[in-house]
Amino acid sequence: MILGTGIDLAHLSRIEEAMNRLGDRFRDRIFTEEEIRYCESKSHPFESYAARFAAKEAAMKALGTGWSSGVGWREIEVITSDHGPPRIRLAGNALKRFEQIGASTIHLSISHSDDLAIAQVILESE
């Protein structure tokens, strides 16, 4: 059964502007070390940063929390393996909320093109 859905769009140019203006302060507040390593390894890192930003926003919407309700940006992490699609790993209050609503599976789809990144998150129970 579907318990929550979230979708979000992020403009690559806005993420790039924020990172150029605020530097490491913005990056380190939003992204985990693993996410930063992954994005910085890409030839176009802002595409990957924007896609992960959209995924975090979509996950917060699916959890029904938003970023102002005690769930931190770094508690939602987009992890990418050499094989398979990106996945979401939850920690802290995000994980507590996931368990509280009885979710067992997180589905994530992300894409980017031109100046937009999009992410959709679906939470499901068994």
C-alpha positions in Angstrom: 0.0 0.0 0.0 1.2 3.5 -0.8 1.7 5.6 2.3 3.2 8.8 0.9 4.3 10.4 -2.3 6.5 13.4 -3.0 7.8 15.1 -6.1 10.1 18.1 -6.5 11.8 20.2 -9.2 15.1 21.9 -8.6 16.7 24.5 -11.0 20.4 23.6 -11.5 21.1 27.4 -11.8 19.7 28.1 -8.4 21.7 25.3 -6.7 24.8 26.5 -8.5 24.1 30.1 -7.5 23.6 29.1 -3.8 26.8 27.1 -3.8 28.8 29.9 -5.4 27.3 32.5 -3.0 27.4 30.5 0.2 30.2 28.1 -0.6 30.8 25.1 1.7 28.3 26.4 4.2 25.4 25.6 1.9 26.9 22.4 0.6 27.8 21.0 4.0 24.4 21.9 5.5 22.4 20.0 2.8 24.6 17.1 1.6 26.4 14.3 3.3 30.1 13.6 2.7 29.2 10.6 0.5 26.9 12.8 -1.6 29.5 15.5 -1.9 32.2 12.9 -3.0 29.8 11.5 -5.6 28.7 14.9 -7.0 32.3 16.2 -7.2 33.4 13.2 -9.1 31.1 14.1 -12.0 32.0 16.2 -14.9 28.8 18.3 -14.3 28.5 18.3 -10.5 25.6 20.7 -10.2 23.3 18.3 -12.1 24.0 15.7 -9.4 23.6 18.2 -6.6 20.3 19.5 -7.9 19.0 16.0 -8.4 19.9 15.1 -4.8 18.4 18.3 -3.5 15.1 17.5 -5.4 15.2 13.9 -4.0 15.6 15.2 -0.4 12.6 17.6 -0.9 10.5 14.9 -2.4 11.3 12.5 0.4 10.3 15.1 3.0 7.0 15.6 1.2 6.4 11.8 1.1 7.2 11.6 4.8 4.8 14.4 5.4 7.3 16.5 7.4 8.8 19.2 5.2 12.2 20.6 6.2 10.9 22.7 9.1 9.4 19.8 11.1 12.5 18.4 12.7 13.9 16.4 9.8 17.4 17.5 8.8 18.6 17.7 5.2 21.5 15.3 6.0 19.1 12.7 7.5 18.0 11.9 4.0 20.9 10.7 1.9 20.9 9.7 -1.8 23.3 6.8 -2.2 24.5 5.5 -5.6 26.2 2.2 -6.1 28.2 1.1 -9.2 25.3 -1.2 -10.1 21.6 -0.2 -9.9 19.6 2.9 -9.4 20.1 5.5 -6.7 18.5 4.8 -3.4 17.6 6.8 -0.3 19.1 6.0 3.1 17.3 7.6 6.1 18.7 8.5 9.6 17.6 10.3 12.7 14.1 11.9 12.7 13.6 11.0 9.0 14.0 7.3 9.9 11.8 7.6 13.0 9.0 9.2 10.8 9.4 6.4 8.2 9.0 3.7 10.9 6.2 5.7 12.6 4.0 5.7 9.5 4.7 2.0 8.9 6.6 2.3 5.7 8.9 -0.6 4.6 10.1 0.5 1.1 11.3 3.7 -0.5 11.1 4.1 -4.3 13.2 6.9 -5.8 13.3 8.2 -9.4 15.5 11.1 -10.3 16.4 12.8 -13.6 17.9 16.0 -14.9 17.9 17.9 -18.2 19.0 21.4 -19.2 18.3 23.5 -16.1 16.0 21.2 -14.2 16.3 18.2 -12.0 13.2 16.2 -10.9 12.8 13.6 -8.2 9.8 11.4 -7.2 9.7 9.4 -3.9 7.0 6.9 -3.1 6.8 5.3 0.4 5.2 1.9 0.5 4.2 -0.7 3.2 4.2 -4.4 2.7 
